[in-house]
Amino acid sequence: MKALDVVLWVVAPYVALTVFVLGHVWRYRYDKFGWTTRSSQMYESRLLRIGSPLFHFGILVVLLGHIGGLVIPKSWTEAAGISEEVYHLVAVVLGTIAGVATLGGIAILIYRRRTVGPVFTATTRNDKLMYAVLALTIVLGLAATVMANIVGGGYDYRTTISPWFRSIFYFQPDPALMAGAPLLFQLHALSALLLFAIWPFTRLVHMLTAPVGYLTRPYVVYRSRDEQRAGARDPRRGWEPTGAVTEHRSK
């Protein structure tokens, strides 16, 4: 076993996961008000209405596909009566369609950020890094799927990459499984680890939250500035509108 394989497929995953978990704890504790999507819809909405649904629906299908492929063992799907041929066909077709939709959506969102002045001005360095790493991960994942399963003769990642992924959480990592995977799959995995490492420090944190508090939040009370602004004097008696009742402060 090479030392580089240990660094890439044992050390790097645990470092990325540690930063992912502790980074979110730190972010929530010290930057709770910055835990937001940093929405730029008020600056431009035409391109956002096209790119955002494409990206979000596409990435949702991609995420579900990754969970099914990496977390669920091959023996389980076979025990459920799903043959390898059927699983492979569905995974490749849905994965390719979702990957293309996700890539098209993020391409529109990046184009929007670069060409719309107010949106570009509101883009931080963290946003730029996040978009670059996220786009790279999507491109490498789509390229690996196309090259291995459509152009090439096919590759069953559930016999190598999936067991390696699960072995990380069993605390019995087996780097030899990833060392034999095709290069594009290796690059895709490394870019995903980098994405998880920077995740807590970007707008991606909003994916781990839900507005549950809005269900129990009390009503927001608005008061008029004309009569309630600080330092304002009580209205003069005799000038109230007819029929109006003015409450005077008593001290």
Phi and psi in degrees as a GROMACS rama.xvg file:
@    title "Ramachandran Plot"
@    xaxis  label "Phi"
@    yaxis  label "Psi"
@TYPE xy
-77.2161  149.439  LYS-2
-64.2032  -35.2416  ALA-3
-63.802  -37.9751  LEU-4
-63.1604  -38.4794  ASP-5
-65.0736  -41.9395  VAL-6
-64.7354  -45.5967  VAL-7
-73.21  -40.8184  LEU-8
-111.542  3.0609  TRP-9
-125.78  -56.5222  VAL-10
-68.6998  -51.1866  VAL-11
-58.1231  -44.7449  ALA-12
-59.8254  -42.3133  PRO-13
-70.1572  -34.5357  TYR-14
-64.6149  -45.6687  VAL-15
-62.8195  -43.1096  ALA-16
-66.8574  -37.9856  LEU-17
-64.6193  -45.913  THR-18
-64.053  -38.2797  VAL-19
-59.9822  -48.4038  PHE-20
-72.5297  -53.6746  VAL-21
-66.3193  -32.9795  LEU-22
-63.4743  -39.4803  GLY-23
-68.9951  -37.9344  HIS-24
-62.0292  -46.4855  VAL-25
-62.3629  -44.7912  TRP-26
-62.471  -42.7769  ARG-27
-68.5435  -32.8576  TYR-28
-78.6854  -39.8752  ARG-29
-109.199  -9.99077  TYR-30
-139.482  47.624  ASP-31
-62.4582  -36.9522  LYS-32
-75.7463  -15.1087  PHE-33
-92.1336  1.44052  GLY-34
-78.5119  84.8272  TRP-35
-154.556  164.743  THR-36
-79.8861  -10.6738  THR-37
52.3957  54.2502  ARG-38
-59.7684  138.739  SER-39
-118.346  23.902  SER-40
-62.6962  -31.7603  GLN-41
-67.2179  -19.6662  MET-42
-86.9913  -35.0274  TYR-43
-161.269  133.764  GLU-44
-125.299  -17.7841  SER-45
-65.6932  -53.3333  ARG-46
-68.9759  -32.7476  LEU-47
-64.5439  -35.8002  LEU-48
-66.742  -21.9883  ARG-49
-93.4825  -50.8912  ILE-50
-71.5855  -38.9554  GLY-51
-64.8837  -49.1621  SER-52
-62.9718  -39.4765  PRO-53
-58.3765  -47.85  LEU-54
-67.3777  -48.8744  PHE-55
-69.4066  -41.5218  HIS-56
-69.5546  -37.7602  PHE-57
-65.176  -46.0589  GLY-58
-69.2432  -27.889  ILE-59
-65.9556  -44.4654  LEU-60
-65.9237  -40.298  VAL-61
-61.1923  -43.6187  VAL-62
-62.972  -44.6951  LEU-63
-63.6986  -38.284  LEU-64
-64.6679  -39.4535  GLY-65
-67.2385  -39.464  HIS-66
-62.9814  -44.5931  ILE-67
-65.3434  -39.4109  GLY-68
-79.4983  -33.061  GLY-69
-94.1367  -35.0674  LEU-70
-89.9786  -41.3606  VAL-71
-84.0645  119.613  ILE-72
-63.842  153.373  PRO-73
-60.6653  -35.699  LYS-74
-64.1531  -29.3882  SER-75
-69.1457  -45.4311  TRP-76
-66.3241  -35.2932  THR-77
-68.2645  -37.6689  GLU-78
-66.8777  -26.8668  ALA-79
-82.5269  0.859401  ALA-80
90.6756  10.652  GLY-81
-94.7964  112.51  ILE-82
-72.3392  161.424  SER-83
-61.8499  -36.7362  GLU-84
-65.7639  -44.074  GLU-85
-66.2102  -45.8548  VAL-86
-59.7569  -45.7223  TYR-87
-62.3203  -43.8047  HIS-88
-63.7617  -47.6869  LEU-89
-64.76  -42.5817  VAL-90
-63.8623  -42.3567  ALA-91
-69.4328  -45.3189  VAL-92
-65.8332  -53.2753  VAL-93
-65.4549  -39.4432  LEU-94
-63.5427  -40.4055  GLY-95
-67.9236  -45.0471  THR-96
-62.4533  -47.08  ILE-97
-64.8572  -38.2674  ALA-98
-64.3701  -41.7784  GLY-99
-65.1481  -42.6546  VAL-100
-62.9028  -43.3264  ALA-101
-64.3384  -43.3701  THR-102
-65.2798  -41.6726  LEU-103
-63.9836  -39.9985  GLY-104
-65.0088  -45.5198  GLY-105
-70.8805  -29.0485  ILE-106
-64.0521  -41.4368  ALA-107
-65.9645  -41.3969  ILE-108
-66.1131  -39.206  LEU-109
-68.3918  -41.9596  ILE-110
-59.8791  -41.4185  TYR-111
-62.7994  -42.7355  ARG-112
-66.5094  -32.1029  ARG-113
-83.265  -29.4864  ARG-114
-103.766  -21.4569  THR-115
-92.8053  113.616  VAL-116
-50.8543  -56.8259  GLY-117
-61.5475  -35.6349  PRO-118
-68.6302  -40.9069  VAL-119
-64.7803  -38.4208  PHE-120
-65.0191  -34.3589  THR-121
-83.1714  -0.181378  ALA-122
-85.4025  123.946  THR-123
-89.7318  172.093  THR-124
-63.4668  -38.3802  ARG-125
-61.6741  -37.8379  ASN-126
-62.4796  -44.445  ASP-127
-63.227  -43.5405  LYS-128
-63.6672  -42.4979  LEU-129
-62.5115  -45.7616  MET-130
-62.1936  -40.4026  TYR-131
-64.9276  -48.0198  ALA-132
-69.0591  -40.2632  VAL-133
-64.4245  -44.0838  LEU-134
-64.0005  -40.1222  ALA-135
-62.8528  -42.4638  LEU-136
-62.9093  -42.2631  THR-137
-66.0801  -44.5487  ILE-138
-62.4152  -45.2658  VAL-139
-66.036  -38.6717  LEU-140
-65.2528  -43.6326  GLY-141
-66.727  -40.6811  LEU-142
-64.2445  -40.0298  ALA-143
-63.7012  -41.3119  ALA-144
-64.614  -45.6213  THR-145
-68.1686  -48.0631  VAL-146
-67.1482  -38.5624  MET-147
-82.9612  -37.0908  ALA-148
-108.935  -18.6378  ASN-149
-109.678  -51.7222  ILE-150
-77.4957  -44.6282  VAL-151
-84.8463  -166.916  GLY-152
-90.0521  4.47862  GLY-153
104.326  150.584  GLY-154
-145.69  125.456  TYR-155
-92.625  91.4333  ASP-156
-70.8475  -13.3765  TYR-157
-76.4618  -5.7871  ARG-158
-99.8713  -9.53312  THR-159
-129.636  -65.1232  THR-160
-66.0726  -44.0146  ILE-161
-62.3025  -48.0045  SER-162
-61.2458  -37.1124  PRO-163
-62.4365  -43.6159  TRP-164
-60.3239  -45.4028  PHE-165
-69.5007  -31.8828  ARG-166
-65.7934  -24.8879  SER-167
-62.3489  -42.2276  ILE-168
-82.5066  -15.8558  PHE-169
-82.5954  -6.54214  TYR-170
60.2831  33.9093  PHE-171
-135.449  60.2116  GLN-172
-62.9569  139.797  PRO-173
-120.337  90.0312  ASP-174
-64.687  -20.9234  PRO-175
-63.9275  -28.7659  ALA-176
-65.2603  -42.3473  LEU-177
-78.9887  -28.2173  MET-178
-62.8112  -26.4603  ALA-179
-95.0331  1.19426  GLY-180
-76.9988  154.965  ALA-181
-57.4577  153.744  PRO-182
-58.9726  -42.4829  LEU-183
-62.9245  -37.078  LEU-184
-67.849  -37.0246  PHE-185
-64.5926  -45.198  GLN-186
-64.8158  -37.7696  LEU-187
-62.4437  -42.8395  HIS-188
-65.1439  -41.4257  ALA-189
-66.4311  -40.5656  LEU-190
-65.6443  -34.6911  SER-191
-66.3654  -39.0013  ALA-192
-62.5668  -41.1342  LEU-193
-63.9321  -39.8346  LEU-194
-62.0499  -43.2657  LEU-195
-65.4598  -32.2323  PHE-196
-69.714  -36.1448  ALA-197
-91.6261  -9.90724  ILE-198
-50.0202  -50.363  TRP-199
-63.4123  -17.3066  PRO-200
-104.704  14.1618  PHE-201
-126.701  -178.507  THR-202
-71.618  -6.59035  ARG-203
-65.7572  -12.7539  LEU-204
-59.6142  -24.2215  VAL-205
-65.524  -18.6111  HIS-206
-69.9292  -18.3832  MET-207
-99.9676  12.1042  LEU-208
-128.732  160.299  THR-209
-139.266  142.889  ALA-210
-76.1083  55.5111  PRO-211
-66.567  -32.2153  VAL-212
-62.3179  -23.5034  GLY-213
-65.419  -22.8861  TYR-214
-71.2823  -28.0039  LEU-215
-116.606  2.80043  THR-216
-69.376  136.929  ARG-217
-67.8154  163.141  PRO-218
-63.9479  147.29  TYR-219
-90.576  125.454  VAL-220
-97.9939  124.639  VAL-221
-104.873  138.51  TYR-222
-122.944  147.634  ARG-223
-69.1726  137.089  SER-224
-73.0541  -27.1508  ARG-225
-62.4648  -42.25  ASP-226
-103.365  -16.8625  GLU-227
-110.698  1.41048  GLN-228
-65.6259  147.636  ARG-229
-61.4198  135.844  ALA-230
84.2135  -1.12857  GLY-231
-73.0549  142.298  ALA-232
-83.6853  156.992  ARG-233
-63.3467  143.125  ASP-234
-62.3468  146.417  PRO-235
-69.6342  137.374  ARG-236
-65.0904  144.494  ARG-237
94.8428  -8.57091  GLY-238
-113.361  10.1586  TRP-239
-70.0391  147.079  GLU-240
-60.9374  151.674  PRO-241
-60.0203  129.091  THR-242
86.6454  -8.90338  GLY-243
-86.4347  147.143  ALA-244
-114.181  120.728  VAL-245
-107.609  126.446  THR-246
-91.1804  118.494  GLU-247
-92.8236  141.436  HIS-248
-76.4803  139.59  ARG-249
-117.049  133.935  SER-250
